Amino acid sequence: MPNYRIDFAKEILGVPFTVGSVDIVRARDPERARRAAELRFARHHGVGDWRERADLCLLAPRA
């Protein structure tokens, strides 16, 4: 199973600034990794939805 790193960014004047990232060690597919990261990011920041803290969710597979 591949590893994934999901970066969360806030977009200011069209420029993305990373506000956090989450590493997912195991996921069946990229969509499941993204969803797991969204939930973990929201819990870590104490919000109900990750969009309260970030505008973008960027997924990158890791070797």
N, CA and C atoms as an extended XYZ file, in Angstrom:
189
Properties=species:S:1:pos:R:3:atomname:S:1:resname:S:1:resid:I:1 pbc="F F F"
N         0.850       -1.183        0.000 N   MET     1
C         0.000        0.000        0.000 CA  MET     1
C         0.894        1.244        0.000 C   MET     1
N         0.567        2.204       -0.838 N   PRO     2
C         1.412        3.403       -0.936 CA  PRO     2
C         1.212        4.362        0.228 C   PRO     2
N         2.235        5.166        0.449 N   ASN     3
C         2.190        6.238        1.443 CA  ASN     3
C         1.787        7.524        0.748 C   ASN     3
N         1.142        8.414        1.489 N   TYR     4
C         0.713        9.688        0.924 CA  TYR     4
C         1.045       10.817        1.884 C   TYR     4
N         1.316       11.983        1.331 N   ARG     5
C         1.463       13.209        2.116 CA  ARG     5
C         0.436       14.182        1.563 C   ARG     5
N        -0.380       14.705        2.451 N   ILE     6
C        -1.417       15.648        2.067 CA  ILE     6
C        -1.086       16.995        2.705 C   ILE     6
N        -0.927       18.008        1.874 N   ASP     7
C        -0.633       19.360        2.343 CA  ASP     7
C        -1.906       20.194        2.305 C   ASP     7
N        -2.097       20.965        3.353 N   PHE     8
C        -3.235       21.869        3.439 CA  PHE     8
C        -2.698       23.295        3.352 C   PHE     8
N        -3.312       24.106        2.496 N   ALA     9
C        -2.804       25.451        2.266 CA  ALA     9
C        -3.927       26.480        2.325 C   ALA     9
N        -3.555       27.658        2.742 N   LYS    10
C        -4.441       28.816        2.736 CA  LYS    10
C        -4.023       29.665        1.545 C   LYS    10
N        -4.973       30.064        0.738 N   GLU    11
C        -4.666       30.849       -0.452 CA  GLU    11
C        -4.875       32.329       -0.159 C   GLU    11
N        -3.798       33.109       -0.311 N   ILE    12
C        -3.851       34.543       -0.064 CA  ILE    12
C        -3.375       35.250       -1.327 C   ILE    12
N        -4.244       36.047       -1.921 N   LEU    13
C        -3.961       36.752       -3.170 CA  LEU    13
C        -3.512       35.788       -4.268 C   LEU    13
N        -4.111       34.619       -4.295 N   GLY    14
C        -3.811       33.636       -5.324 CA  GLY    14
C        -2.569       32.803       -5.082 C   GLY    14
N        -1.889       33.024       -3.957 N   VAL    15
C        -0.663       32.279       -3.646 CA  VAL    15
C        -0.947       31.326       -2.495 C   VAL    15
N        -0.700       30.017       -2.676 N   PRO    16
C        -0.951       29.069       -1.589 CA  PRO    16
C         0.176       29.070       -0.553 C   PRO    16
N        -0.199       29.151        0.715 N   PHE    17
C         0.735       29.066        1.829 CA  PHE    17
C         0.357       27.841        2.659 C   PHE    17
N         1.282       26.919        2.811 N   THR    18
C         1.018       25.684        3.550 CA  THR    18
C         0.787       25.999        5.025 C   THR    18
N        -0.330       25.506        5.564 N   VAL    19
C        -0.640       25.701        6.978 CA  VAL    19
C        -0.515       24.406        7.761 C   VAL    19
N        -0.351       23.300        7.065 N   GLY    20
C        -0.175       22.019        7.740 CA  GLY    20
C        -0.104       20.894        6.738 C   GLY    20
N         0.383       19.765        7.203 N   SER    21
C         0.442       18.581        6.347 CA  SER    21
C         0.220       17.340        7.197 C   SER    21
N        -0.279       16.309        6.548 N   VAL    22
C        -0.579       15.046        7.224 CA  VAL    22
C         0.007       13.919        6.388 C   VAL    22
N         0.706       12.998        7.044 N   ASP    23
C         1.225       11.809        6.375 CA  ASP    23
C         0.288       10.645        6.650 C   ASP    23
N        -0.107        9.958        5.603 N   ILE    24
C        -0.934        8.759        5.716 CA  ILE    24
C        -0.067        7.581        5.301 C   ILE    24
N         0.128        6.658        6.213 N   VAL    25
C         1.034        5.536        5.968 CA  VAL    25
C         0.417        4.486        5.069 C   VAL    25
N        -0.844        4.162        5.298 N   ARG    26
C        -1.497        3.140        4.469 CA  ARG    26
C        -2.888        3.600        4.079 C   ARG    26
N        -3.177        3.457        2.802 N   ALA    27
C        -4.520        3.751        2.293 CA  ALA    27
C        -4.729        2.932        1.023 C   ALA    27
N        -5.943        2.492        0.811 N   ARG    28
C        -6.244        1.683       -0.375 CA  ARG    28
C        -6.081        2.451       -1.667 C   ARG    28
N        -6.469        3.723       -1.649 N   ASP    29
C        -6.365        4.552       -2.841 CA  ASP    29
C        -6.193        6.007       -2.421 C   ASP    29
N        -5.843        6.876       -3.353 N   PRO    30
C        -5.614        8.285       -3.004 CA  PRO    30
C        -6.823        8.981       -2.382 C   PRO    30
N        -8.020        8.626       -2.813 N   GLU    31
C        -9.219        9.271       -2.262 CA  GLU    31
C        -9.407        8.937       -0.782 C   GLU    31
N        -9.149        7.699       -0.410 N   ARG    32
C        -9.250        7.322        1.011 CA  ARG    32
C        -8.166        8.019        1.836 C   ARG    32
N        -6.986        8.158        1.267 N   ALA    33
C        -5.902        8.862        1.960 CA  ALA    33
C        -6.275       10.322        2.188 C   ALA    33
N        -6.847       10.925        1.166 N   ARG    34
C        -7.262       12.328        1.271 CA  ARG    34
C        -8.326       12.512        2.346 C   ARG    34
N        -9.306       11.637        2.368 N   ARG    35
C       -10.385       11.741        3.357 CA  ARG    35
C        -9.856       11.546        4.781 C   ARG    35
N        -8.964       10.576        4.951 N   ALA    36
C        -8.370       10.336        6.274 CA  ALA    36
C        -7.568       11.552        6.730 C   ALA    36
N        -6.845       12.165        5.816 N   ALA    37
C        -6.049       13.344        6.154 CA  ALA    37
C        -6.941       14.530        6.513 C   ALA    37
N        -8.031       14.694        5.792 N   GLU    38
C        -8.965       15.783        6.094 CA  GLU    38
C        -9.520       15.643        7.507 C   GLU    38
N        -9.907       14.443        7.874 N   LEU    39
C       -10.440       14.204        9.223 CA  LEU    39
C        -9.379       14.438       10.289 C   LEU    39
N        -8.176       13.949       10.054 N   ARG    40
C        -7.088       14.109       11.026 CA  ARG    40
C        -6.709       15.581       11.184 C   ARG    40
N        -6.646       16.313       10.072 N   PHE    41
C        -6.319       17.743       10.113 CA  PHE    41
C        -7.375       18.508       10.907 C   PHE    41
N        -8.643       18.219       10.651 N   ALA    42
C        -9.730       18.901       11.365 CA  ALA    42
C        -9.682       18.610       12.865 C   ALA    42
N        -9.467       17.364       13.224 N   ARG    43
C        -9.382       17.007       14.655 CA  ARG    43
C        -8.195       17.690       15.322 C   ARG    43
N        -7.060       17.707       14.637 N   HIS    44
C        -5.846       18.309       15.192 CA  HIS    44
C        -6.041       19.803       15.475 C   HIS    44
N        -6.795       20.485       14.618 N   HIS    45
C        -7.022       21.918       14.778 CA  HIS    45
C        -8.305       22.238       15.540 C   HIS    45
N        -9.036       21.215       15.956 N   GLY    46
C       -10.228       21.431       16.769 CA  GLY    46
C       -11.374       22.087       16.029 C   GLY    46
N       -11.521       21.766       14.748 N   VAL    47
C       -12.608       22.327       13.954 CA  VAL    47
C       -13.448       21.194       13.382 C   VAL    47
N       -14.658       21.508       12.969 N   GLY    48
C       -15.549       20.497       12.418 CA  GLY    48
C       -15.224       20.126       10.984 C   GLY    48
N       -14.664       21.079       10.236 N   ASP    49
C       -14.353       20.852        8.829 CA  ASP    49
C       -12.999       21.490        8.522 C   ASP    49
N       -12.164       20.803        7.764 N   TRP    50
C       -10.821       21.293        7.459 CA  TRP    50
C       -10.843       22.617        6.712 C   TRP    50
N       -11.938       22.922        6.010 N   ARG    51
C       -12.030       24.156        5.222 CA  ARG    51
C       -12.094       25.409        6.091 C   ARG    51
N       -12.292       25.232        7.399 N   GLU    52
C       -12.277       26.378        8.299 CA  GLU    52
C       -10.860       26.907        8.484 C   GLU    52
N        -9.852       26.073        8.256 N   ARG    53
C        -8.456       26.456        8.435 CA  ARG    53
C        -7.651       26.534        7.148 C   ARG    53
N        -8.124       25.892        6.084 N   ALA    54
C        -7.366       25.842        4.835 CA  ALA    54
C        -8.313       25.955        3.643 C   ALA    54
N        -7.740       26.354        2.507 N   ASP    55
C        -8.518       26.470        1.277 CA  ASP    55
C        -8.245       25.317        0.319 C   ASP    55
N        -7.037       24.788        0.349 N   LEU    56
C        -6.616       23.749       -0.595 CA  LEU    56
C        -6.148       22.497        0.125 C   LEU    56
N        -6.374       21.372       -0.525 N   CYS    57
C        -5.926       20.068       -0.027 CA  CYS    57
C        -5.189       19.406       -1.188 C   CYS    57
N        -3.863       19.295       -1.088 N   LEU    58
C        -3.031       18.788       -2.182 CA  LEU    58
C        -2.418       17.455       -1.780 C   LEU    58
N        -2.629       16.437       -2.599 N   LEU    59
C        -2.184       15.085       -2.295 CA  LEU    59
C        -0.964       14.729       -3.148 C   LEU    59
N         0.047       14.119       -2.512 N   ALA    60
C         1.241       13.677       -3.247 CA  ALA    60
C         1.618       12.281       -2.762 C   ALA    60
N         1.759       11.315       -3.686 N   PRO    61
C         2.223        9.985       -3.286 CA  PRO    61
C         3.695       10.044       -2.866 C   PRO    61
N         4.044        9.206       -1.913 N   ARG    62
C         5.428        9.143       -1.433 CA  ARG    62
C         5.969        7.741       -1.652 C   ARG    62
N         7.220        7.674       -1.896 N   ALA    63
C         7.860        6.361       -2.133 CA  ALA    63
C         8.140        5.640       -0.848 C   ALA    63
